[in-house]
Amino acid sequence: KTPVLHSKYLSLLSQAKIQHRKYEFKQKTLLKEKWLWYNGKMSHEEILEKGWDPDPFDGLKVLKGDMEHYYDSDPEIHKSEELVQYWKTIIDTLTEIVSNLNWRHQTISNIIKWKQFESGN
């Protein structure tokens, strides 16, 4: 069964890595668009097309040093980061499963040897 399980989880791992990269690229695009929007460099048409407020600061004058607070609290950036972290967690879990399957034969061998040791052989 080990080769079948290994193949299954390796396939799932590959698919998860592809999804993770896809969401990383989407997040980078979103971060660029948000940077343009927050810094007033995005055209009015693009802003309306995305459904964003033309004035992200509601009339406030924001210093460059305070921009990180806006990026960190942006719900769309949060959602994007959640998806990236979700796929990273899936990849870590599947990597651990594949690693356990790779060493499964050794673990079984060690259990047999231990049982033999306990029985006096």
N, C-alpha and C positions, 0 to 999 in steps of 0.2 A: 504493500500500500504506500510505502514511503515515496517511490518515484511519482505516483499519481498525485499524492498530496503536494509534493514539491512542485510539480508542474502547475497545479492549480494555484497555489499561493504565489509562485513566481509570476504567473500571468496576471494575477490580481495586483501584485506589486508593480509590474510594468504599467498597467492601466492607471494606477494611483499616481505614479510618477509623472505620467503624461498630463493627468488632470491638475496636479500640483503646479507644473510648469505653466499650463494654460492660465490658471488663476493668478500666478505670479506676474505673467505678462499683462493680464487685464488690470491688475493692481497698479503696475507701473504706469500704464496708460491713464488710469484714473487719477493717480497722484500728480501726473503732469497736468492733466486737465484742471484739477483742483488748484494747483499752483497758479496756473494761468488765471483762473477765476478769482482766487483770493487776491492776486496781485494786480487785478484790473487789466490784464492783457488779453482777455478773451473777448471776442466780438459779441455785441448785443444779440445778434441772431443766434450764435452758438449757445449762448446762455439760455435764451428762451427755448431753443430746440431741446436742450437737456432738461428743461423744466426747473432750472435753478433761479433763485432770486437775483435780480440784477445788482442788488447791493448786499453782499454777504455780511456786512458789518452793521447793518441797520443805521447808517449814518455816522458811526463811530470812526474816529481816526485811530488806526492801529499801528503800533511800531513794529518794525521787522522782527525784533526779539520776541514779540508776543504772538507771532504767527503760528508757532508750534502749538500753542493752546488751541487754536482754531482747527489745525490739522488733526490734533489728537482727539478733539471732540466731534469731529465730523462723522455723522452716522453712516454715510456711504463708505467712507474709509474704514470704519469699524467693521462693517459687513464684509468688505473685501478682505480685511485682515483675518477675520474669523474663518473665511473659506480657505485662505492660504494655510492657516494653522490647523484647520480640520484635516486637510490633505497631508500635511506634514505629520500629524499624529497617526493617520492611517498608514503612511509609509513606514514610520518607526515601528508600528505594531506588526505590519507584514514582514518587515526586515527581521524582526525578532522571531517570528514564526518560521520563516525560511531558514534562519540560522539554527533554530532548534531541530528542524527537519534534517538539516545537513549533518548534525551531530547525533541524530537519533540512534543510529547503529552503534555508536560508541557508548551512549548512555545505556542501551540494552545490554551490551557486552559487559559494561561495568556492573550492572545489577546482577547478571549471571555469575560473574566472578565473586561478587560479594556474598551471594547466596551459597556458593561453593565454599567460600572461606568460613562462613558461619556454620556450615554443616561438617566442617573438619576435613574437606578434601583439598 
